[in-house]
Amino acid sequence: MLIPEASVSAQLVDRTFLRVLWIELAVLVPVIMVMLAFIFKYREKKHPVPENVEGSRSLEIIWTVIPVLLVMVIFYIGLIGFDQIRDVPEKVTTIKVIGQQWSWHFSYENGRETTELLVPVKQPVKLVLTSRDVIHSFYIPAFRIKEDCVPGMENYLSFKAEQPGKYDVFCTEYCGLRHSGMVTKIVAMEGRDFNSWYAAAPEAGKKAGKKSGQTLLAEKGCLGCHTTDGKPSAGPTYKGLYGSRVTVITNGKERTLTADEAYLRSSILTPAADIAKGFPGIMPALPLQPEELETIVKYLESLK
């Protein structure tokens, strides 16, 4: 197959798809054969004068009942597969997935935060999905699973990776300007490797100030809209921002101010207060610890 069956859910989906395909072929082939037979038998040369053919109640009942039964069989096959995919085992590794324009953020129960999803193979995983802004859709082609991330509510996905490797993750709900760039990876690791990585992770509540500013910007999804190389994206570039003169829209009025430390803090904590001119006002307010905010501000000040 072009896309490998990298999870149990992929095997279920493919098996369901093939069963439905065989049913469709079992219907298609006889129908085509009857059509060809009729075309040959009632061709114009053999029957130059058309005749009226009376209806058959028995035939009408047959071609009504059989399709209904087939549809019910297809529905049942799909329902069984869907129930198996949505069934969450009691012992799972639970990971929170947060979508935002335009990046993915993953939070583990022990406090670890990443921008790529690390999971163990041969062990069930449950993803709790939500969004900070608009509706996104978390899609793993190799696992054949997809679920929406909706602001203000939580959805879930459950899967068990079968093979170690890296697998693509996409957003399949159009979510704005850089929707096509909202991609990341799932890294499926052997159980012992994942356990070692997980055990080495910082405990929940441990200060994140030791992380670099760039790491925090990546984890919080800031680099999905901003760059550090001087090229503007969906938002202004961070390079050279500190100390520069910027034009913003405040309460519908345009004004120019200096991007000092106070401006940086305000832009992070209350981004809707002063919107950079020429850019959409779509930045969400980020949940940051004081240590994280301090680290990010210091890092932005260094990008001269």
N, C-alpha and C positions, 0 to 999 in steps of 0.2 A: 504494500500500500504506500501511497505517497506520503501520508502522515502516519507515523508509527502508533500502534496501540500502546501508549505509555502508561495507562492506568486501567484499573478494573472497570471504571465507568466507560472508558473508550471501548473496551471489549463488549460491554452490554449494549452500547449504542450501535456499534457496528453489527452485532448479531441481530438486533431488532431491525436495523435498516435492511440487512440481507433477507430476512424473513419476509418483510413487506415487499421487497423487490421481487422475490420468487412468486409471491401471490400475484403481483401485477403482471409478471411475465406469463403466469398461468392463465390470466384473463386475456392478455394482449394477443398471444399467439393464436388461440382459437378464433378470436374475433377477426383478426387479419385473414386467417384461412377461409372463414365463411365469406368475408367480403370478396376475396379473390374468386371463390367458387361462384358467387352470385354474378360477379362481373363477367366471368367466362360463360356461365349458363344462360344468362339473360342478355347477352350482347345483342346489338342492333341487327346484325346480319341474320341471327337465328330467330329473332322476334322483332321484325320490322314494324309491327303494329302493337302499340302498348296495350296492355290489358289491366283491368282493375283487379287487385288482389284483396280479398276479404281478410279482415283481422282475425286473430286467434286469441281467445281469452286465456287459454292455457299458456301460450307463449308469453303473453303480457305478464301473467303471474310469475312465470319462471324468471324472466329478465328483470323483474322487480324484486323478488325475494332473494335471488342469488346475490346481487350487488349489496343488498342490505346486510345479509349474513357476512359477506366479505368485509364490509366496512366495520361491522361489529368485531370481527376477528382481528382486524388491523388495530382497532382501538384497544382491544384487550392486550395485544402484544405490546403496544406502546405504553399502556398503563403499568404493566408488570415491570418493564424496564425503568420507567420513571420512578416507581415506588422504590426500586432497588437503589437507584442513584440518590434519591432524597433521604433514604434511611441512614441515620447517623449512629454508629456504634457507641457504646457507653464510654469506652476508653479511647479518646482521641487527642491529638495535638491540636489545640485551638489557637488560631491566629486571626487577629483583626486586620481587615483590609479597608483602607480608606482611599477613596478616589477623589481627586481634585484636579481642576484644570491646571496643567495637563500632565499628571504624574500619579504613580501609585505609591502608597505608603503602607508598610507592614509592621504591626506591633505584636510582640510575643508576650506570653504570660509572665515571663521573668523580667520584663522591662526592655528587652532588646528591640531595637528599631532598625529596619533595613529598607532599601529601595528595590531589592530583589527578594523574591520569596524563596526561602530555604526550607525544604521539607525532607523528612526521612522516607526512604523507600520501604515498601512492604508494611507500612504502618498507616492507619487511617488518620486523615487530617480534616479538620473542620475549619472553614473560613467564615468569619462573621463580617459581612460586607455593609459598608455605609458610604456616604459621600458628604463632602464639606460644602458643595456648591450646587451642581446640577446633577441630573441623572447620568450615570456612567454605566457601562456594562462590561463586567469582568469575564473575559473569554480566553479559554485555554484550548486551542485547536487539538493538540496532541492528546488531551484528556477528554475531548468531546463534551465539555461542560461550559455553561455560561449562565450568569445571573446578574441582574441589575443591582447597582449601588444607588440607593435613593436617599436624598437628604432627609434627616429626621426619623429614619427608621432603619432597621437591621434585617438584612436577608442572610441566607447562608448557603454554602456549598460544601459538599463532602466528597472526598476522593481518596484513593490509595494509589500512589505512584508505584509502578511495577519495575521501572528501569531507571538506573542512575543516568543523569544527563541534564542538559539545559533545554528548556522548552519555552516557546514564545507566549507572551501574554499581550492581548490587545484589548482596546476599548471598542465595542461594536455599537455603541449608541452615540450618534453625532452630538458632540458636547462643546462645539465651538471651534475657534480659529485653528488650534493645533491638535485637533482630535486625532489625526493620522499619526502624530508623533507620540501619542500616549501609549507607549509600549514598555515592557520590562521583561524579565525572565523568571521562570521557576527553576530553581536549582535543586534537583532531587539527589540526595546524598545517601550513602550507605548509613545504616542505623548508628554504627559506632562513631562515624565521622560527624554525623549530626549531633549526637549526644555530647561529643567533646566540644563542638562549637557552642552548643546550647549551654553547657555547664560553665563555659568560660565567659558567658555573657554577663553584663552588669546586672545586679539585682534591681528590681523595681524600686524606684524612689532614689536610686543613687544619683548623685549630681552628674549632670551631663556637661558641665563646664569643661571637663577634660577633653571633650571632643573638639575637633577643629571647627572653625567657622564654616569652612567649605563642606565638611561632613554634615553639619547641622542643616545647611541650606539644601543639600541633596535629600536628606531624610525628610525634611518638611515640605518638599516638593517645590521649593522656590526656583530651582534651576530649570523647571519645566517652562517658565515664562521669562526668566532673566538669564543673562549671560555674564561671564566674567572676563570676556575677551574684547569688549568694546563694541560688539555688534548688537544692536537692539533686536529684540524678539517680540513676543506678545507684550512684554513690559520693558522698561528702560534697562540698559546694561548697568551692572554694578561697577564696572571699571571706570574710574574717574568721577564717580557720582559724588563722593564725599568732598565737600568744599566747593562744589560747582554751583552755578546759578541755574535754578530750575523754574520752569513755568508750570503752574498747577491751576486746577479748577477747584475753587472752594465755594460751596453753596451756589454753584452756577456762575460764579464770577472768576475771572482770570487774574492771577497775580504771580509775581516773581519773587522768589526767596532763595536763601542760601541753604544748601543741603548739609547742614551741620549735624551734630550728634542728636539734637532734639528732633530734627526733621526725620532722621533715620528711625528713631524710636517710634515716633508718631506714625510713620508710614507702615511700620511693621504691626503695631498694635491696633491702629485705627486707619486702615488703608483707604476707607471711603471718605475720610475727612478732606484730604488733599489728593486729587487725582492728577497724575502727570498728563500734561496736555499732549494730545495725539495718541493716547493709549486708552483702551477700554477700562472702565472701572470695575474690574471683575475679581480683583484680589480679595480673598477671604481673610478675616482676622485669624491669625495663627495662635493656637494654644501653646504658649512658651513659658518655661520656668525662668525666673529672673537670671539665673546663671546662663541659660541658653541665649536669652536676649542680649546679655552683656557680651558673650562670645561672638555672636553674629555681628553686632554693631562694631566691635573692635576689628573684626575681619573686613567689613565693608570699608572702614576707614583706611585700611592698609592697601586697598585696591586703587592706588593712585596712578 
